[in-house]
Amino acid sequence: MSEAPDSHMSTIGPRLRELRLAQGLTLAQVAESAGVTKGFVSLAERGKTSVSVPTLIRICEALGTGIAALFDYPDQDVVKGGRGAKLEMGGHGIEEFLLTPAEERHVQVMRTILRPGGGSGGAYSLEAETVFAYLVRGTLRLSVDGEPRFLEAGDSTTFSARAAHAWDNPGEDEAEVLWSIAPALPLTRTKLRPQPGS
């Protein structure tokens, strides 16, 4: 079994920096709005730290954009071997791939590999209607609005994307999950904030 590395924001960290600079925002302004430290935002922008899913979503909100605007998307008609486009959506001990193209707006499918103890790093909600999760292998512990759900290989579950949900792999082996989100997360564009003096 391959070992999934921690998500270190290597691709989207610099994108967050570009968005921040385009709006004339300081590290301190983004940090205050997202509820983290200035040093943490700096490390995230340089790809030097892992970021939980809820924290990454808060940073995106502070920048006036949706998390899906940071994604790379597959550009082929057939996605081979479930590899898709490498996805960095926060969390730790995970490796993720986006399997649906940018033009597909009805549904978004992601493949997540979690090493033991890997997970979202906290609860979050999404700008969509429904999440469907199918556990390919391993074990998955979900919390949906504080209610626990435990999945084993072959199990699936469905819940509101707007419900606060968190997930992790409590087992001793790698886990693999297919997530379907409907509709696809919005590709919101950053609304540039007024520059001083404009």
HELIX and SHEET records of a PDB file:
HELIX    1   1 ILE A   12  ALA A   22  1                                  11    
HELIX    2   2 LEU A   27  ALA A   34  1                                   8    
HELIX    3   3 LYS A   38  GLU A   45  1                                   8    
HELIX    4   4 VAL A   53  ALA A   62  1                                  10    
HELIX    5   5 ILE A   67  LEU A   70  5                                   4    
HELIX    6   6 LYS A   80  GLY A   82  5                                   3    
SHEET    1   A 6 ALA A  85  LEU A  87  0                                        
SHEET    2   A 6 HIS A  92  LEU A  98 -1                                        
SHEET    3   A 6 GLN A 108  GLY A 119 -1                                        
SHEET    4   A 6 ALA A 175  ALA A 182 -1                                        
SHEET    5   A 6 THR A 130  ARG A 137 -1                                        
SHEET    6   A 6 SER A 156  SER A 160 -1                                        
SHEET    1   B 3 GLU A 147  GLU A 152  0                                        
SHEET    2   B 3 THR A 139  VAL A 144 -1                                        
SHEET    3   B 3 HIS A 165  ASP A 168 -1                                        
END                                                                             
